[in-house]
Amino acid sequence: MNSSRPYLIRALYEWIVDNDCTPHVLVNAEYPSVQVPQGFANDGQIVLNVSPTAVRHLHMDNEAVSFEGRFGGVPHTLYVPAGAILGIYARENGQGMVFDLEPSLDEHDVDEIDMEDDAPPPDNEPPRPSGRPSLKVVK
């Protein structure tokens, strides 16, 4: 299955904007292919205001978030792969979501994963449950 991260980012962005709040994204500035102004990153991370009034040409798809923004009055084109986004939240109240660190994949890693898919599951893995899935209300 595809990663749910880009779908959640888009949904949360829309929800934050619809509630008249300012969406911010926390980005791993050291993730491969990230294009952000490095002088503004702290400890390998940068927080970006992606509100409609702060950016131009915002594009969100399953691969990345890209837009034009100004830093210190200087325009920059930013490109942030979905895996580099560590969280999205509303500046005003902090509501949003934090994501697990996603490892980057290069061609060597993809080859290894393909080979691992052919291997039988480990013996210490519990068996998959059978029947219909169910949910319980926990109070």
Secondary structure by P-SEA (a helix, b strand, c coil): cccaaaaaaaaaaaaaaaacbbbbbbbcccccccccccccccccbbbbbccccccccccccccbbbbbbbcccbbbbbbbccccccccccccccccccccbbbbbcaaaaaaaaaaaacccccccccccccbbbbbbcc
